């Protein structure tokens, strides 16, 4: 399968803006409830799901790991789930800045490079770089971004579809 892997870099970069925007709106809503932005990081959609901090961590780390892996580059250090609200904002900004340094040439000819990664404590998968980016990484990024959005909506935050396009269409 041949795809322009570099085109996903811009999409991942825009998602850093979305996460920043949702965190800002979520923290503002938390304050209307008498809570803090730090409290908001502990909110969950349902009790057995992971909290906002986990969702943001994976949005950030998906954009750190998969473009680097697809391009054969060293990954940025992973953002931990234990960051503060300001720490998540900084990590998302750092990720976006790093994505901005990537070039099309770094991805050229890498579509069919076979890569094997652990995707859970018990599951390992072997796919081409194109399959990882188009099938796994993009789905994973949007899943965790949507879960963040869902948690905020469930807590009453005034977020809607257009909050997923903070930079415009």
C-alpha positions in Angstrom: 0.0 0.0 0.0 1.4 3.4 -1.0 0.4 6.5 0.9 2.0 9.8 1.6 2.9 9.3 5.2 3.9 12.9 5.6 0.3 14.0 5.1 -0.5 12.5 8.5 2.0 14.8 10.3 -0.3 17.8 9.7 -3.3 15.9 10.9 -1.5 14.8 14.1 -0.3 18.4 14.6 -3.9 19.8 14.3 -5.0 17.3 16.9 -2.5 18.8 19.4 -4.4 22.1 19.0 -7.7 20.2 19.6 -6.4 18.6 22.8 -5.1 22.0 24.0 -8.5 23.6 23.2 -10.5 20.8 24.9 -8.3 21.0 28.0 -8.8 24.8 28.3 -12.5 24.5 27.9 -12.6 21.5 30.4 -10.6 23.4 33.0 -12.9 26.5 32.6 -15.9 24.3 33.1 -14.3 22.6 36.1 -14.0 26.0 37.8 -17.8 26.6 37.3 -18.3 23.4 39.2 -16.0 24.6 42.1 -13.3 22.2 40.9 -9.8 22.9 39.5 -8.2 22.1 36.2 -6.2 19.5 38.1 -9.4 17.9 39.3 -10.6 17.8 35.7 -7.6 15.6 34.8 -9.2 12.9 37.1 -12.6 12.9 35.4 -13.7 9.6 33.8 -16.5 8.8 31.4 -17.4 5.7 33.5 -15.7 4.3 36.6 -13.8 1.5 34.8 -12.4 3.8 32.1 -9.2 5.7 32.3 -9.3 9.5 33.2 -8.7 12.6 31.2 -5.0 12.6 32.0 -4.7 9.2 30.3 -6.6 10.3 27.2 -4.5 13.4 26.8 -1.3 11.4 27.4 -2.1 9.0 24.6 -3.2 11.8 22.2 0.2 13.4 22.8 2.2 10.2 22.8 0.6 8.8 19.7 1.7 11.9 17.8 5.2 11.5 19.4 5.7 7.8 18.6 4.1 6.9 15.3 5.4 9.6 13.0 8.9 9.0 14.4 8.6 5.2 14.0 7.2 5.5 10.5 10.1 7.9 9.5 12.7 5.7 11.3 13.6 8.5 13.7 14.2 8.6 17.5 11.0 9.1 19.4 10.5 12.1 21.7 10.4 11.1 25.4 6.9 9.9 26.3 4.7 12.3 28.2 3.7 10.7 31.5 0.1 10.5 32.7 1.1 12.3 35.9 1.6 15.7 34.3 -0.3 18.7 35.6 -2.6 20.7 33.4 0.2 23.1 32.6 2.4 20.1 32.0 0.0 18.7 29.5 -0.3 22.0 27.7 3.5 22.2 27.5 3.8 18.6 26.3 1.2 19.1 23.6 3.0 22.3 22.4 6.3 20.5 22.4 4.8 17.7 20.3 3.3 20.1 17.8 6.7 22.0 17.5 8.5 18.7 17.0 6.0 17.6 14.3 6.7 21.0 12.6 10.3 19.9 12.1 9.5 16.8 10.1 9.9 16.8 6.4 8.4 14.8 3.5 11.8 13.3 2.7 12.0 11.6 6.1 9.0 9.5 5.1 9.9 8.9 1.5 10.1 5.2 0.6 9.0 4.0 4.1 5.4 2.9 3.4 6.3 -0.8 3.1 8.9 -0.9 6.0 7.8 -3.7 8.3 7.6 -2.8 12.0 6.7 -5.0 15.0 5.4 -3.3 18.2 3.7 -4.4 21.4 0.2 -2.8 21.4 -0.8 -4.1 24.8 0.9 -6.2 27.6 -0.3 -9.3 25.7 -0.5 -8.3 22.1 2.2 -7.7 19.5 1.5 -6.7 15.9 3.6 -6.6 12.7 2.5 -4.2 10.0 4.0 -1.9 7.4 4.6 1.7 8.4 1.7 2.7 6.1 -0.6 0.3 7.9 0.5 1.4 11.4 -0.1 5.1 10.5 -3.3 4.7 8.6 -4.9 1.8 10.5 -3.6 1.9 14.0 -2.1 5.3 15.0 -4.8 7.4 13.4 -7.6 5.3 14.9 -5.9 5.4 18.3 -5.4 9.2 18.2 -9.0 9.8 17.3 -10.3 7.3 19.9 -8.5 9.0 22.8 -9.4 12.5 21.5 -13.1 11.4 21.2 -13.0 9.9 24.7 -11.6 13.2 26.1 -14.4 15.0 24.3 -16.9 12.5 25.7 -15.7 12.9 29.3 -16.0 16.7 29.1 -19.5 16.4 27.5 -20.6 14.0 30.2 -19.5 16.4 32.9 -21.5 19.2 31.3 -18.8 21.2 29.5 -20.1 23.2 26.6 -18.2 21.6 23.9 -19.6 20.7 20.4 -18.4 19.5 17.0 -16.8 22.8 16.1 -14.5 22.5 19.2 -12.8 19.8 17.2 -11.8 22.4 14.7 -10.3 25.2 16.9 -8.1 26.5 14.0 -11.1 26.5 11.6 -11.9 24.1 8.8 
